[in-house]
């Protein structure tokens, strides 16, 4: 495995002679198979695993379990040491967080991570029943169940009312406790709304079981969250041109990144939709691009406008390596398909290169830019919805039939000299 990651004999020997070499190889092999990381990320993870096994002295401690507290302490000590890379200062906070994250994952893989002990509370029996209710009757996913029970547990601990006195708890006490918790947390309205929703759900269940007085759930106030207040604003079309301009020249992966950015901006594709494109998605003869939507699996046809087609053709002829995979876009370091996360990282990298700062930068920002640009060009909401895949003439059919001539006009809008 180390021969696959490193080229220099020195690096290979250093990792093979390090502690728990076989265990680290097994972890990296599983990580590579399941997450298909880039070559650079594999190198980073391998370095952290070697660092973690040495810092925590894992080989010397047998099967001893290690908790999060010790991992954080060792990460803090390590991050303050001087190194060849940072001679005049400590490692960054992100490096310390990576130490903790990969330390936990590696110890979990080895079965040596000791999870945090959650102290018992007087409400454990109630919470267990509520958890069963959410799982069996509401049929919620485990992550939602864990989050809701965690929020309720924190609130009940702060409320500090015994189960015996819970039936006499007042609305005023609940509101004062909630306000105190929210003032300390300094959450935004969306987060507060989700927290209040979790509390209301529990109190409704408590009322049903005669644990709490009636109408408590409805008395818990929730902030008003406006429908579009949290939607991030995408870059302007001039900024989109600036981002695409960063792919000019013959730099590494410029052709690939240019084609990806154009698909994100011109068609408003999502990152996952770009990653799922294959060589068979393009009909060069008819100049048609076929896309399977990620949200509902509907297949949609788009006209292949000339700037996008040219960018893809240049990528295929100049950069794309030979591969058994039919995915349109491959990793630069090795011929494996790009993931949606990789598409997002490419968008982030190019936004940073263009010095464009957004509230929520990423691939989805180009989708917002596309919608805004089409609206400014005078297209109707129905036409924009068809272009972005928001609305379909017949959602029950496997193929969403769109007006190709009209969409060709949409896709061939004047995009400026950059295209």
MOLIN-V521914 format. One record per residue. N is the residue number from 1. NEAR is the number of other C-alpha atoms within 12 Angstrom. Layout:
n->(N;N)
near->(NEAR;NEAR)
//
This chain:
n->(1;2;3;4;5;6;7;8;9;10;11;12;13;14;15;16;17;18;19;20;21;22;23;24;25;26;27;28;29;30;31;32;33;34;35;36;37;38;39;40;41;42;43;44;45;46;47;48;49;50;51;52;53;54;55;56;57;58;59;60;61;62;63;64;65;66;67;68;69;70;71;72;73;74;75;76;77;78;79;80;81;82;83;84;85;86;87;88;89;90;91;92;93;94;95;96;97;98;99;100;101;102;103;104;105;106;107;108;109;110;111;112;113;114;115;116;117;118;119;120;121;122;123;124;125;126;127;128;129;130;131;132;133;134;135;136;137;138;139;140;141;142;143;144;145;146;147;148;149;150;151;152;153;154;155;156;157;158;159;160;161;162;163;164;165;166;167;168;169;170;171;172;173;174;175;176;177;178;179;180;181;182;183;184;185;186;187;188;189;190;191;192;193;194;195;196;197;198;199;200;201;202;203;204;205;206;207;208;209;210;211;212;213;214;215;216;217;218;219;220;221;222;223;224;225;226;227;228;229;230;231;232;233;234;235;236;237;238;239;240;241;242;243;244;245;246;247;248;249;250;251;252;253;254;255;256;257;258;259;260;261;262;263;264;265;266;267;268;269;270;271;272;273;274;275;276;277;278;279;280;281;282;283;284;285;286;287;288;289;290;291;292;293;294;295;296;297;298;299;300;301;302;303;304;305;306;307;308;309;310;311;312;313;314;315;316;317;318;319;320;321;322;323;324;325;326;327;328;329;330;331;332;333;334;335;336;337;338;339;340;341;342;343;344;345;346;347;348;349;350;351;352;353;354;355;356;357;358;359;360;361;362;363;364;365;366;367;368;369;370;371;372;373;374;375;376;377;378;379;380;381;382;383;384;385;386;387;388;389;390;391;392;393;394;395;396;397;398;399;400;401;402;403;404;405;406;407;408;409;410;411;412;413;414;415;416;417;418;419)
near->(26;32;19;21;28;22;14;13;14;13;20;23;17;19;31;23;17;27;26;28;27;20;26;38;31;20;30;35;22;19;24;24;15;11;21;26;32;28;26;20;21;31;27;21;33;42;32;32;39;37;33;36;33;24;28;36;22;30;22;13;16;16;15;17;23;31;24;27;19;24;34;26;21;27;33;24;19;29;27;20;19;15;13;10;12;14;11;11;14;21;24;19;16;14;23;27;23;30;39;35;23;33;42;33;30;37;32;19;21;25;18;23;27;23;18;13;10;11;11;13;20;19;28;21;14;28;29;22;20;35;32;21;23;26;20;14;14;16;14;18;16;16;14;20;28;21;21;29;33;24;28;35;31;25;31;30;22;22;27;20;22;20;23;14;15;27;21;20;27;22;24;16;22;31;25;19;24;32;25;17;23;24;13;10;14;13;18;18;21;21;20;26;22;24;34;33;27;32;35;31;29;38;35;25;30;28;23;18;17;19;24;29;23;23;21;31;27;21;22;30;24;25;19;16;16;11;9;10;12;14;18;20;24;31;33;25;32;22;30;40;31;27;39;43;26;30;33;22;13;16;14;19;30;29;34;40;45;43;41;47;48;42;45;39;46;46;46;39;42;38;36;28;40;45;37;32;35;25;27;17;30;26;19;20;10;16;22;26;35;32;39;28;30;22;16;20;18;26;27;37;33;40;35;35;34;26;31;37;33;23;31;35;24;21;29;24;14;19;29;33;24;20;18;14;21;22;27;35;44;39;34;27;23;24;23;28;34;38;28;30;26;33;38;31;23;38;42;28;26;34;33;20;18;22;17;28;23;25;14;21;28;36;43;39;37;45;41;33;35;42;39;28;31;35;21;16;21;15;23;18;19;22;28;32;25;32;40;40;37;24;22;27;20;15;19;14;14;16;21;28;25;30;20;26;18;21;32;24;22;34;39;26;26;19;27;16;11;22;28)
//
